[in-house]
Amino acid sequence: MTGERGQTGETMQQRLWRGAGIIWRSLRPLLLYLCLPAVLMCVGMVLYRDRDAQDMLLRSSHFYNALGIVLTLLLLHKRSKKRGSSIWQDAVLSFRDLVWKRLGLLFCLGFGLAVLFSASLTLLPFPKSWILAYRSSAGGVFAGTDRLLAIASAVCLAPVAEEIVFRGYMLGRLLEGFPGRLAVLLTAAVFALCHVSILWMLYAGLLGILLGWVSIKEDNTVYAIALHMGFNMSLVPIGWINGDGARKALLFGSPVCVALWGVGAGLLAWWAYRGYRQPEK
């Protein structure tokens, strides 16, 4: 089968192969990001054969995750330099002429959307199994002995690394061969699948579309990082409140209280979005 040639002079098979090559090239940084922390954990388990030591390693999994993130970024930078570029160019990271007001508005937008989403999970009739899977994953963020490292990883390291991998390398490479909307949707779909549980995938898919839109609009991944940091920052106050029965009963003790938090967060998100969409003076 030769296939019909399109306007570019390529056959259908050639276009499919070229598209598959672009997708594979866009996924390679993600595979490194996903695999390296797991490999480090496995090495630690092999080195420490004692059962108590292994249990300690599992409780300190955030250390391996943070170490894996840092090593991933260093390896990506090394690969970029080998090609005569840099991680700043390949991931479209620019710190020149940043508009701090827009960064702050995107941070608030992410925070407001996250709290609104969390309130919606409590009030809307989602299947109980979905809620339990979501809360189990969310609670695991601050599990273990290295809680400060977990917070730093969730609020700072993970947003930086994930935006560099997804909206920097992946989206940037997909844009070389796909229309903008399709590239954003493909990136958001992969971003969602990486979050495993259904509710996590739901919010990650929607957030991924917003992050991709911001990255293309600004032509700078730093703005997507600010939005992602704001979203993840919501884990800190919500986790702090849920960690104490008295605080939880006082602030989240009734559907009315939760609804008020959701309304307030929605208003914050809407204010931040309107401020962000206003043309710069």
Salt bridges, closest charged atoms under 4 A:
GLU10 OE2 - ARG18 NE 3.11
ASP55 OD1 - ARG51 NE 3.87
ASP90 OD2 - ARG83 NH2 2.99
GLU162 OE1 - HIS228 NE2 3.43
GLU163 OE1 - ARG167 NE 2.81
GLU163 OE2 - HIS228 ND1 2.60
GLU176 OE1 - ARG25 NH1 3.12
GLU218 OE2 - ARG102 NH2 2.70
GLU280 OE2 - ARG102 NE 3.54
